[in-house]
Structure formats: structure tokens, C-alpha cells
Amino acid sequence: MVTEGTIHAQQRTRRMLLATRAVRRSVSGLTGMTSGPAWRFSDTRHTEKKHVPLMLVHADWVWATVRSLAPSAIVLRYHRDRFERIATDPEDNIRWIAWRRDGRSALAVGNRGLVLGFDGQKFRKFNSPTRENLRCASYNPMNEAMIVGNRGAVLLFKNGNLEVVGVGTEANLRRVAWSPDGSTALLVGNDGAALGWKVGKTQELAGALNNLRSVSWHHQGRNALVSGNYFGTSMVPCPTLYGYEEGAKELKPLITIEKTDIIGVEWNPDGSYALAVGYEVVWHEPRVFRWTNGELENIPVTEPSLYPTLVAWDPRNNRALIGTGSPFPRSRGQGAILNFEEGHIRKLYSCPHRITCMAWHPKGDVAIIIGNTNARTFTT
């Protein structure tokens, strides 16, 4: 017997099925499942707008469906002051990308051992020997890439093959950078983990107790800067900027910036100064500094509620992109891309994805940008 209640239940079920299909269509451009963009760039600041159809169902259910279908990572191409979405597999949780020194291709890495080749237009997946979350990659002049990740995961990518490199640490490694001549790779990570890798041999570097967040070699190749969190083990204040001299056995503390995490640092192309970015951990105020000859200069950031996390210099000039993230869960906070030029900062772009990587092509005409909704400033 078909009752009125049964009919109403069937109608509700049908509405929810129709809503699910419509939501899938609305995010198809975002996930890359089918054609038809669900995102578009609509104004001079290139702010992304998400278009979700109106449904005769509960709004929270629709939003939850959108969130469950949308990919956690986004890849953008920045060229001539415009941002363009690059299609990716929605299952690929990408965190980082690095160009070969000759610019012919790039390597992207991410969660669960993800390693992808990128030819400038499309990605292809490599068979990975690890399931650890990978966080960074860097190429040397011989076009060999070193990849680092959680639990001391280190891979070497050479001639299209991936091999595991034992470095003797279980720490979560966050960044790796080759010296300009390719003679030394510097690896850093949580709990003061710092390693020098030279001709297949690993040297553990002492001197740090805090989580180390970024590495940048001076263009002359003899020394590097390493940035870190303000609080180390047992909440002990620590230096937030270290120096490393090639061949040394420890990191040298340079400065401690009171209650401030320095998450990203990078020398400018001519090596005259470095840009360091982060945020004040008590009042959560953005911080950008210029590091010149051992002196630190504060650069005002007028945009509120930003959490700068990384710097990428255009190799052609004295202009840099600054990426921002958020320390909060994915439901709170978003990412932005800022332009730094001649001491001034302005916002170029905003999106729900926190920015985890910005990689300029060696020629400097294009930058590939990675965003991820799950990334948080203290674990990126």
C-alpha cells in the first residue's frame, strides 16, 4: 500500500539525488571530472568565485556535498599578471612543485608518496617507493631532484627513476634545497632536524631545537639561510633565523624575532638581501622582513588577517610573490598571493586554498602555484 508518507519520502529522495547530480556538475570544473568550469576569475584582483546552484534541500547538506567533492589541491599558472587553473586529478593531494634548472619540465610531490612529472601543461604519475607524505623537491644542475617528507623520507629522482635515500633520521623533513653548483643539498625539518648531503654522504647539523621551515642558498653558493618557529621543544624560545656555511657541522643562530614564526625566507636574485615572512604568534599579525648584512628591517603589511608562509623571487628582477596560509582548520581562513616590489606589498589573488608552493620558471615568465585547503601554517 502506497501512503502519502511514502510518496513524500520518495519525493525527498528524488530531490536529493537531483541535488547531488547538480552539485557534481557545479564542481566538475573544479575537480576536473568533466568540462565546464565551476570557477572563474571575475575581477582585477582575480578573486575566485564558486557557483553552486540553488536547491530545495538543506543548505548545509549541499555545502557538505560540495566540500566532499572538491579537490583539496589546486594548481595555478601565473603569467602576465593573470591566473589560470591547470587541470589535475582531484585525488592528487599536491603540496610542492620544482622546475628543472633548464626549465624543460618540473616535478610535483604530495601526500601518500605522490610524485608527478609536469611538462608545462599536463601531469603524469610516477611509481613511488614510499607512502609517506612528501613536502618538497629541489633540482640540482645535473637535473637530479631530491625529495623530502615525513618520517625522514628522502627520495632521489634521476633519469626518470625514484630511489630511496637513507639519511638516518625519523624527523618530518619539510624543505630541501641544492646549492647553486649542486655540490650540497641542505635538508631541514621538525625538532631541529638539519642535514647536509654531499656526494652521497649525510652530515647531521647541530644547533637548532625548533621546527625548521625553509632554506635559501645565496646565489654565490657558499652559505644559506634557514628559518624556524619561535617556540622549540618544551616551548623554549629559539632563533628564528639561522645561517649555514658550506662544510660546517652546525647551524649558526643569527637572530631571534620575539614571538614570531619565520616560515619562509629567500634571497633575492642578486643576493643583496633576503626576504623573510611569517607571523606574530600571539596576536596573529603578518610579518615581512628584509634581511641585509645582518640587519633586519620590518616591511609594513596593511592587509589584515594574513599568514605569510613563503617567498618566490622572479629570477628576472627585484619583484617577489608572497604566499599566505592559515593556522586554522580548512573551514577557517584562506590563502592569498601578494606582490612585493620596491618595498611595497599588494594583494593579487585570494582563494580558499592555502598557498604551499610558488615556483618560477627559470626564465621567469611563468610561475606555477600550489594551493591546498588542508595545509596549515605550522605543518606546511
C-alpha positions as CSV (number, residue, x, y, z in Angstrom):
1,M,0.0,0.0,0.0
2,V,1.4,3.4,-1.0
3,T,0.8,6.0,1.6
4,E,1.1,9.8,1.5
5,G,4.2,9.5,3.7
6,T,5.8,7.1,1.3
7,I,5.2,9.4,-1.6
8,H,6.7,12.3,0.3
9,A,9.8,10.2,1.2
10,Q,10.2,9.3,-2.5
11,Q,10.0,12.9,-3.5
12,R,12.6,13.9,-0.9
13,T,14.9,11.1,-2.1
14,R,14.5,12.3,-5.7
15,R,15.2,15.9,-4.8
16,M,18.4,14.9,-3.0
17,L,19.5,12.8,-6.0
18,L,18.9,15.7,-8.4
19,A,20.7,18.0,-6.0
20,T,23.7,15.6,-5.8
21,R,23.9,15.5,-9.6
22,A,23.7,19.3,-9.9
23,V,26.3,19.8,-7.3
24,R,28.6,17.3,-9.0
25,R,28.1,19.3,-12.2
26,S,28.8,22.6,-10.4
27,V,32.1,21.4,-9.1
28,S,33.1,19.3,-12.2
29,G,35.3,22.2,-13.5
30,L,36.9,22.4,-10.1
31,T,37.7,18.7,-9.8
32,G,38.5,18.1,-13.5
33,M,35.9,15.3,-13.8
34,T,34.2,16.9,-16.8
35,S,34.4,20.1,-18.8
36,G,32.6,23.2,-17.8
37,P,34.3,25.5,-15.3
38,A,32.8,25.9,-11.8
39,W,35.4,28.6,-11.0
40,R,36.1,31.8,-12.9
41,F,38.2,34.9,-12.5
42,S,35.9,37.8,-12.2
43,D,37.7,41.0,-11.3
44,T,41.0,42.8,-11.4
45,R,42.2,41.1,-8.2
46,H,41.3,37.7,-9.8
47,T,39.2,36.6,-6.8
48,E,37.8,33.1,-7.4
49,K,34.0,32.7,-7.1
50,K,32.3,29.4,-6.5
51,H,28.9,28.9,-8.2
52,V,26.6,26.5,-6.5
53,P,23.0,26.0,-7.8
54,L,20.1,26.7,-5.5
55,M,18.4,23.6,-4.2
56,L,15.2,22.7,-2.5
57,V,17.3,20.8,0.1
58,H,19.0,21.8,3.3
59,A,21.9,24.3,2.6
60,D,24.3,22.6,5.0
61,W,23.9,19.3,3.2
62,V,24.6,21.0,-0.2
63,W,27.7,22.7,1.2
64,A,28.9,19.4,2.7
65,T,28.4,17.7,-0.6
66,V,30.4,20.4,-2.4
67,R,33.2,20.2,0.2
68,S,33.4,16.4,-0.1
69,L,33.6,16.5,-3.9
70,A,36.0,19.5,-4.3
71,P,39.7,18.6,-4.5
72,S,42.0,19.7,-1.6
73,A,44.7,20.9,-4.0
74,I,44.7,23.5,-6.8
75,V,47.4,24.3,-9.3
76,L,47.6,27.7,-10.9
77,R,49.7,29.2,-13.7
78,Y,50.6,32.9,-13.2
79,H,51.6,34.6,-16.4
80,R,51.4,38.3,-17.4
81,D,49.5,39.2,-14.2
82,R,46.8,36.6,-14.8
83,F,46.0,33.4,-13.0
84,E,44.9,30.3,-14.9
85,R,43.8,26.9,-13.4
86,I,45.7,23.8,-14.5
87,A,43.7,20.6,-14.5
88,T,44.7,17.9,-12.1
89,D,43.4,14.6,-10.8
90,P,41.1,15.5,-7.8
91,E,42.7,12.6,-5.9
92,D,46.2,14.1,-6.2
93,N,46.9,15.9,-2.9
94,I,49.8,18.1,-4.3
95,R,51.9,20.2,-1.9
96,W,55.1,21.3,-3.9
97,I,56.5,21.7,-7.4
98,A,60.1,22.3,-8.6
99,W,61.4,23.1,-12.0
100,R,64.5,21.5,-13.6
101,R,67.3,24.0,-13.8
102,D,66.9,24.1,-17.6
103,G,63.2,24.6,-17.3
104,R,62.2,21.7,-19.6
105,S,59.9,20.1,-17.0
106,A,59.0,20.1,-13.3
107,L,58.4,17.6,-10.5
108,A,55.4,17.8,-8.1
109,V,55.1,15.9,-4.8
110,G,52.4,15.4,-2.2
111,N,50.6,13.2,0.2
112,R,50.9,9.4,0.3
113,G,54.1,9.3,-1.7
114,L,52.7,11.3,-4.6
115,V,55.3,12.1,-7.3
116,L,54.2,13.7,-10.6
117,G,56.0,14.8,-13.7
118,F,54.9,18.1,-15.3
119,D,55.6,19.1,-18.9
120,G,54.3,22.6,-18.6
121,Q,50.7,21.6,-19.5
122,K,49.9,18.2,-18.0
123,F,50.8,16.0,-15.1
124,R,51.8,12.3,-15.2
125,K,52.3,10.0,-12.2
126,F,55.4,8.1,-11.3
127,N,55.5,4.9,-9.3
128,S,56.7,5.9,-5.8
129,P,58.6,3.7,-3.4
130,T,57.1,5.4,-0.4
131,R,53.7,6.1,1.1
132,E,54.9,8.9,3.3
133,N,53.6,12.4,2.8
134,L,56.1,14.3,0.7
135,R,56.6,18.0,1.2
136,C,59.4,19.4,-1.0
137,A,61.6,18.8,-4.0
138,S,64.7,20.5,-5.4
139,Y,66.7,20.1,-8.6
140,N,70.5,20.3,-8.9
141,P,72.3,21.4,-12.1
142,M,72.6,17.8,-13.3
143,N,68.7,17.7,-13.3
144,E,68.5,15.3,-10.5
145,A,65.9,16.0,-7.9
146,M,65.9,15.3,-4.2
147,I,62.5,14.9,-2.4
148,V,61.8,15.0,1.3
149,G,58.8,14.2,3.5
150,N,57.6,12.7,6.7
151,R,59.4,10.2,8.9
152,G,62.7,11.0,7.3
153,A,61.6,10.1,3.8
154,V,64.2,11.1,1.2
155,L,64.0,10.2,-2.5
156,L,66.4,10.8,-5.3
157,F,64.8,11.3,-8.8
158,K,67.4,10.5,-11.5
159,N,66.9,9.6,-15.2
160,G,63.2,9.1,-14.6
161,N,63.7,6.7,-11.7
162,L,63.0,7.1,-8.0
163,E,65.2,5.6,-5.3
164,V,65.1,5.8,-1.5
165,V,68.0,7.6,0.2
166,G,68.7,6.7,3.8
167,V,69.7,9.7,5.9
168,G,69.4,8.4,9.4
169,T,66.5,10.5,10.8
170,E,62.9,9.8,11.6
171,A,62.0,13.5,11.8
172,N,59.4,15.0,9.5
173,L,61.5,16.8,6.8
174,R,59.9,19.9,5.4
175,R,62.4,21.5,2.9
176,V,65.4,20.7,0.8
177,A,67.5,23.0,-1.4
178,W,70.5,22.3,-3.5
179,S,73.4,24.8,-3.5
180,P,73.7,26.6,-6.8
181,D,76.6,24.4,-8.0
182,G,74.8,21.2,-6.9
183,S,77.6,20.1,-4.6
184,T,75.5,20.1,-1.4
185,A,71.8,19.6,-0.5
186,L,70.5,21.1,2.7
187,L,67.6,19.3,4.3
188,V,65.6,20.7,7.3
189,G,62.5,19.7,9.3
190,N,60.9,19.4,12.6
191,D,62.5,19.4,16.1
192,G,65.7,21.0,14.7
193,A,66.4,18.3,12.1
194,A,69.1,19.6,9.7
195,L,71.2,17.6,7.4
196,G,73.9,18.3,4.8
197,W,74.1,15.8,1.9
198,K,77.2,15.8,-0.2
199,V,78.4,13.2,-2.6
200,G,76.0,10.6,-1.2
201,K,77.1,11.2,2.4
202,T,74.9,12.8,5.1
203,Q,76.2,15.1,7.8
204,E,73.9,15.8,10.8
205,L,73.9,19.5,11.6
206,A,73.6,20.6,15.3
207,G,72.4,24.0,16.6
208,A,68.6,24.0,16.4
209,L,65.8,22.7,18.6
210,N,62.8,24.3,16.8
211,N,60.9,23.3,13.7
212,L,62.9,24.5,10.7
213,R,60.7,25.8,7.9
214,S,62.6,26.9,4.9
215,V,66.1,27.1,3.2
216,S,67.6,29.5,0.8
217,W,71.1,29.5,-0.7
218,H,72.9,32.7,-1.5
219,H,73.5,32.9,-5.3
220,Q,77.2,32.7,-4.7
221,G,76.6,29.3,-3.2
222,R,78.8,29.4,-0.1
223,N,76.1,30.0,2.6
224,A,72.4,29.6,3.2
225,L,69.7,31.0,5.4
226,V,67.4,28.7,7.4
227,S,64.2,29.9,9.1
228,G,62.3,28.4,12.0
229,N,59.4,28.7,14.5
230,Y,59.8,30.8,17.6
231,F,59.0,28.1,20.1
232,G,61.1,24.9,20.2
233,T,61.0,21.8,22.4
234,S,59.1,22.4,25.6
235,M,58.0,25.9,24.4
236,V,61.6,27.2,24.7
237,P,62.2,30.4,22.6
238,C,64.6,29.7,19.8
239,P,66.4,31.6,17.0
240,T,64.1,32.2,14.0
241,L,66.8,32.7,11.5
242,Y,70.0,30.6,11.2
243,G,73.0,30.7,8.9
244,Y,74.8,27.8,7.3
245,E,78.3,27.9,5.9
246,E,79.0,25.1,3.4
247,G,81.0,22.4,5.1
248,A,80.1,23.4,8.6
249,K,78.8,20.9,11.2
250,E,76.1,23.2,12.7
251,L,73.7,25.9,12.1
252,K,74.7,29.4,13.4
253,P,71.9,31.3,15.2
254,L,71.5,34.8,13.6
255,I,68.5,36.4,15.2
256,T,65.5,35.6,17.4
257,I,62.4,37.6,16.5
258,E,60.2,37.8,19.6
259,K,57.1,35.7,19.4
260,T,57.3,35.4,15.6
261,D,57.5,32.3,13.4
262,I,59.6,32.9,10.3
263,I,58.1,30.3,7.9
264,G,59.7,31.4,4.6
265,V,62.9,33.1,3.6
266,E,64.6,33.6,0.2
267,W,67.5,35.6,-1.1
268,N,66.7,38.0,-4.0
269,P,68.3,37.2,-7.4
270,D,71.4,39.4,-6.9
271,G,72.0,38.3,-3.3
272,S,71.8,41.9,-1.9
273,Y,69.2,41.0,0.7
274,A,66.7,38.2,1.7
275,L,63.0,38.5,2.3
276,A,61.7,36.7,5.4
277,V,58.0,36.2,6.1
278,G,55.8,34.8,8.9
279,Y,53.5,36.0,11.6
280,E,53.4,37.0,15.2
281,V,52.1,34.0,17.2
282,V,50.2,35.8,19.9
283,W,48.2,38.5,18.1
284,H,48.5,36.7,14.7
285,E,49.8,39.7,12.8
286,P,51.5,39.3,9.5
287,R,55.3,39.9,9.4
288,V,57.6,40.6,6.4
289,F,61.2,41.5,6.9
290,R,64.2,42.5,4.8
291,W,67.5,40.8,5.9
292,T,70.5,42.8,4.8
293,N,74.1,42.5,6.1
294,G,72.9,41.0,9.4
295,E,70.3,43.7,10.0
296,L,66.5,43.1,10.0
297,E,64.1,45.7,8.6
298,N,60.3,45.5,9.1
299,I,58.2,46.0,6.0
300,P,54.6,47.0,6.8
301,V,51.7,44.8,5.7
302,T,48.5,46.7,5.6
303,E,46.2,43.7,4.7
304,P,44.9,42.2,8.0
305,S,44.4,38.5,8.9
306,L,47.1,37.2,6.6
307,Y,49.6,34.5,7.5
308,P,52.6,34.8,5.1
309,T,54.3,31.4,4.6
310,L,56.7,31.6,1.6
311,V,58.5,33.8,-0.8
312,A,59.3,33.3,-4.5
313,W,61.5,35.8,-6.3
314,D,61.0,36.4,-10.0
315,P,64.5,35.5,-11.4
316,R,64.4,38.4,-13.8
317,N,64.0,41.3,-11.4
318,N,63.5,42.5,-7.9
319,R,59.9,41.5,-7.6
320,A,58.6,38.7,-5.4
321,L,55.4,36.8,-4.8
322,I,54.5,36.1,-1.2
323,G,52.1,33.2,-0.4
324,T,49.9,33.1,2.7
325,G,48.1,30.3,4.5
326,S,46.2,29.8,7.8
327,P,46.9,28.0,11.1
328,F,43.2,27.1,11.4
329,P,41.3,24.1,10.1
330,R,40.1,24.2,6.5
331,S,36.7,25.7,7.4
332,R,38.5,28.8,8.7
333,G,40.9,31.0,6.8
334,Q,42.1,31.0,3.2
335,G,45.1,31.8,1.1
336,A,46.3,34.8,-0.8
337,I,49.1,35.8,-3.2
338,L,50.8,39.1,-2.6
339,N,53.1,41.1,-4.8
340,F,56.3,42.6,-3.3
341,E,58.0,45.2,-5.3
342,E,60.2,48.2,-4.3
343,G,59.3,47.8,-0.6
344,H,55.5,47.8,-1.2
345,I,53.0,44.9,-0.8
346,R,49.7,44.5,-2.6
347,K,47.3,41.6,-2.9
348,L,47.0,39.9,-6.3
349,Y,44.7,37.0,-5.6
350,S,42.6,35.2,-3.0
351,C,41.2,31.7,-2.8
352,P,40.0,29.0,-0.3
353,H,43.3,27.1,-0.8
354,R,46.3,27.9,1.4
355,I,49.4,28.6,-0.7
356,T,52.1,25.9,-0.2
357,C,54.4,26.5,-3.1
358,M,55.3,29.1,-5.8
359,A,57.8,28.1,-8.3
360,W,59.0,30.5,-11.0
361,H,60.2,29.0,-14.3
362,P,64.0,29.6,-14.7
363,K,63.2,32.1,-17.4
364,G,61.0,34.0,-15.1
365,D,58.0,34.4,-17.4
366,V,55.7,31.9,-15.6
367,A,55.1,30.8,-12.0
368,I,53.3,27.6,-11.0
369,I,51.5,28.0,-7.7
370,I,50.2,25.2,-5.5
371,G,47.3,25.7,-3.0
372,N,45.8,23.2,-0.6
373,T,42.8,23.5,1.7
374,N,44.3,21.1,4.3
375,A,47.6,22.9,4.7
376,R,48.2,24.7,8.0
377,T,51.0,27.2,8.7
378,F,52.5,25.1,11.5
379,T,52.7,21.9,9.4
380,T,53.1,23.1,5.8
